[in-house]
Amino acid sequence: MTQVQLAEAAGTSQRAISYYETEAGFPPMPTVVALAEVLQVSTDELIGIKEPKGDLLQDDPKTRRLWKKFQQVRDLPEKDQRAVIRLVNSLASASRAGGASHHPAGK
């Protein structure tokens, strides 16, 4: 789902979705609820209080390891959380553009 599609479905703007993703900004509660509904997850799952339901974490050890690492991010100071999110977004953008090398996770 693109940022534009998510924004339209949640009744917000693409710019707001981008801010929440890249700046570690937190949306207002009505937006959290709308995003959770669109993404078909609980608000607790969306904000990282609970692990996502479903078989993905149980069936995929790599995803489970990554989820646990990202749970550690929420214990970091906000400035460091934003830095981690910017790094992830930068790597994901480079990967989508075909410019990133592919290293195994955890190495």
N, C-alpha and C positions, 0 to 999 in steps of 0.2 A: 504494500500500500504506500503510495507517495504521500508526502507532506500535504499536498493540495487535497488529495482524496480524503485523508484523515481530517484535515481542517474542515472540509465541507460536511463530512459526516458528523463531526462533533460540534458544528456551529461556531467555529472560530476561524482564525486566519492562518494562512500558511506561515506568515511571519511569526505568529505566536508559537506555532508548533516548532519552527526552527529554533526559536529562542529557548524553548523548554529543552530541546535536544542538545544544543550546542553550548549554552551558557549555564547549564544546570539550574535554570530558573524553575520555579515551581508554580504551576498554574493555580488559579483560584479553585476552590472546592467544586463549584458547579462544573468547571471545565474538567476537573479530575473525574467526576462522576460521568460526564459525557464521553470522555476518552475511554474510560473503563467499559462503558456500555458498547461503544463502537468496536473496541478490541476484544470484547467478550471475555474480560477478566474482572476480578474483583478490584475494588479500589486499593485494598491492601496489597494485592499482587502488583498492581500498577506502580505503587510508590515504594515497593520493595520490602514491605513488612513481612509478607508471606511469600513462600516459593510458589511459582505458578503451578496450577493444578494440571493434571493430565499426565500422559505417559512420556512426554518429552524428557523430563529430568530423570525419570526412572530408567528409561530405555537407552539414553545416550550419555555415557560417562563423560565425554568431552564437554557437552553442554552443562552437565551437573558441576564439573570442575570450574567452568567459566562463571556459572551462576554464583558459586561460593566465593570466587574472587571478587565479583562485583558486590557481593554482600559486604565484603571488607571495605569497599570504597565508601560506604555510607558512614563508616566510623572515622573517616578522614575529615580534617577541617574543610569547610566549604570551598576555600580557594583551591585546595588540592583536588577536591571532587570535580570542580570545573576544569582543572588541568587534565584530569584523566578523561573526562568526557570529550574535551577538545582533541586529545590525542586519538581516542577511538574514532571520532568523527573524521579526523584527518586521514587516518589509515583506511577507513572504510571508503572515503571519497577517492583516495588514490587507487584503491583496489578496483572500484567501479570504473575508474578511468583507464585501468590497465597498467598503471604505473607502479604498483606495489609488488614487491617480491613476496612470495608466500612462504612464511616460516611456520613450522608447527607450533601450536600454542604451548606456552610453558617453557620454551627454549630460549 
